[in-house]
Amino acid sequence: MAAIPAVTPSDSTDLTGLWTKLLEAVGRASPFARSYLVDAIPVSFGNNILTIGFDSEFEDHLGLVDNARNHTLLQTKLMELGHANTQIKFIKVEAPAGRPSPSPPTAPVVPVASAKSAASAAPVTKEKPAAVPFNKNDFKKDPLIQKALEIFKGQIVEVRV
């Protein structure tokens, strides 16, 4: 098994800037593809090959983004950014030490009410809706019910369980 290359934090700022612009452009064309690429790491860009890495935490994204449609999308967006004839290569890498791991979205903090205000608030109770009186004859004479019966050639039957 081949060793997993480590990404060094000395990657150029040009690559980081290009990656940011590429993610924005891809996001406008395909938010779905961007949602996976946002977890990727730009590894290198040289000899018209952009190498994109996924940390082992996100290696399942490799199979989702490494397809012809996404290659074409990335190549088109790179061409729009002035990098024509670029090939895309996806690899598994180890995240650089300086890169913060993406944290899952946190739930918004809801202020906790004090005991006094909680006691003064009325308890919320779910009331059942009041029963509507049902008149079988009025139901059968309703013009909408008669129209539905006519359209569907139906009849009203009583079902007992």
C-alpha positions, 0 to 999 in steps of 0.5 A: 500500500502506498504511503499517504502524502502529507500536505505541507503548510508551505503551499503558496497563497496563489493556490489558496486564492485560486482554490477559494475562487474555484470553490465560489465558481463551482458553488454557483454552477453546482452547490452539490459538488461544492458541498463536497469540495469544501472539505477538500484540500488543494494539494498542488497546481503544476504542469497543468494538473490541479491535485485535490486531496481529501483527508482520511476523514473525508475519503468517502467524498472521493468516490462522489466527486471523482467523476467525469461530470465534476472533472468537466465542471472543474476544468471549465471553471479553471478555464474561466479563471485563466487556467486552460487545459488543466487536468484534475487529480483527486487523492487521499492526503493527510491534512496539514497541521495548521488546517483547522478541522471543519466543525459540525454546525452548532445549534443556536444558543437559546437563552434559558429562562429563569425559574421565576419567568418559567413559573409565571409562564402558562403551561402549554397544553394541546387542546383537541379540536372540538368535534364537528357535528356530522349529519349524514344527509347534509353530507350526501346532499353537499354539491361538491360530494355529489359532483365527486360521486358523479365524476368518479361514478362512485357511491357512498357506503357505510363501513363498520369495523 
